[in-house]
Amino acid sequence: MKTNGSATTFMMHDRQAAAIAPSNNNISTTTCSINLTSPSSSTCQQQTITTTTTTTTSLMQTGSSSGSTADTHQQLLVNLFECPICFDYALPPILQCQSGHIVCTQCRQKLSSCPTCRGPLGNIRNLGMEKVADTILFPCKYQTNGCLLNLIHKHKLEHEDICDFRPYLCPCPGASCKWQGSLEHVMQHLWLTHKSITTLQGEDIVFLATDINLPGAVDWVMMQSCFGHHFMLVLEKQEKYEGNQQFFAIVQLIGTRQQAEKFVYRLELNGSKRRLTWEATPRILEQKSRDVNIDYVLKTIYAEIERRKHIDHDASLRKDIIVKQYKPLYPDLYTFKAEYLSDDFIELCKNLNEPRNTWNKSFVELNDKIYTLPIFTSDFCSRFIDELKHFENTNLPKGRPNSMNNYGILLDEIGFNNFIDELRINYLNEFARLLYGKDYVGSSGLDSHKAFVVTYKIGHDVDLGYHYDNAEVTLNISLGGNFEGGSLYFGPLANIDRVSDPNFTCVEHKPTYGVFHRSIQLHGVEPIESGQRYNLIIWMRSSSIRNQLCPMCWQKPNILPVVSGYGDGMTV
């Protein structure tokens, strides 16, 4: 476990758990170790390539109005929005019955008639109440638990999703314990109710899990105490799948999200000549119904396996439908033109054979072969985002960009494959060859790609966990959007025997600029704090490299033909 001290914080989530399937040998023990170093050992090298922008969020502590008269007036207005069922507040869009009575959106879904007058609910918008709602502040629903914030209604639900005063659930695995309570009472509950849990002191611990061959699911739970905090490690064994035992491990901080962001743990599982190493930020305790459990994780994994078996066929069907039915907003965007590129990027491409210290100063090497440079014009990015929004608003089928991003668009499916081909072949391939050499471009060059746009937005995907890409070279271009947060962070190169590195390169994205990096470089995205961001990601692949070694499993690939497109970039 490492803290990042006072440096810029960054999130590295394991979104569900770390799973392994050891060989089916007769082993009876497995060891699990966690390493922690001192808080001062971790640094983040901050690289900024854009000016800072600010937005105003209306947040107030309860009772912070300028006078008692204003407080009374504010409270009287807020009371008008009180739901008669749950006593929370009805927020826009506000619907009323024929007599003018309102209820909140959540309760309305459960009702067949108005709870006040018993008349029909109707679908009449109360525009007057909605305008009033825009002018006042609403208390957090967890005010009685100690939250002192008053917020405009647009920020109320977002805040309540992460409010530290929401009730916490017991972190022990399984569903037998129904305890809920405040964060400061979690450890007291564990000490009094779950007395079998062992607590180990120190930054570097090892514990032995015995009797792993017992039938059925088995849990091992342990507390680790260091840096003034308590961390819970849960190791779970599930029923065998296709003859293999399945182990899941997770580390949780008994603390807040902000505290968890300051730590990184390195967990290592060993057993029967196999080893799994995992690095991430500790998860925080669940604060609502326990809807993520091992059964859910397993179902998700198996569903992903099935999805990948049919991914090529399904993509081909979606593409056929889109080609026949989609009417682009800007048809000219689908044909690549050099005028879409920034003047600085075109100048850089013309001078690639010149010494690098003579290149345009817009090209910047940040650290460890991570580069930033302008790619597109602002006009192109603005029109491109409009085109993406236009497609998003249709009812046409949409494929997921990858297994980590839930919101975005696969550009090949909507007709941008030739566009990216020309950009890659005529511009990016030579750039990558000069920056990274044959080790990453190969003898074939970067002869295929996967291009997609991902979106980050509060309520949708807000961040991206620590990972590396299924490609040789990646270009990540910020198209724009009004947003705060969401910086990239980079760690070491991914390999089987890599050593944990506490130093990270952080990159604050600037619209129209791209970040060039080796795809095998571990990286992630910090949470977006407000607004919406669009990023164009181009995974560039070299068949001469990946035909010999798959970058995801580190083995020679078993190549299967695809119906259309580039597949994963291998060639027969």
Secondary structure, DSSP 8 states (H G I E B T S, - for coil): -EE-TTS-------SS-EEE---S----EEEEEEE---GGG--EEEEE-S--------EEETT-SSSHHHHHHHHHHHHTTB-TTTSSB--SS-EE-TTS-B--HHHHTT-SS-TTT------EE-HHHHHHHTTS-EE-TTGGGT--EEE-HHHHHHHHHH-TTS-EE--SSSSS---EE-GGGHHHHHHHH-TT-EEEESSEEEEEEE-TTSSS-EEEEEEEEETTEEEEEEEEEEEEETTEEEEEEEEEESS-HHHHTTEEEEEEEEETTEEEEEEE--EE---S-----HHHHHHHHHHHHHHHHTHHHHHHHHHHHHHHH---S-GGGGS--GGGB-HHHHHHHHTTTS-GGGS-TT-EEEETTEEEEE-B-HHHHHHHHHHHHHHHTS-S----SSSS-SSEEEGGGGT-HHHHHHHIIIIIHHHHHHHH-HHHHTTT-S-EEEEEEEEEETTS---EEEE--SSSEEEEEEEE-SEEE--EEEEEE--TT------EEEEE--TTEEEEEETTEEEEE--EEEEEEEEEEEEEE-HHHHTT--TTTSS-------SSS-TTS---
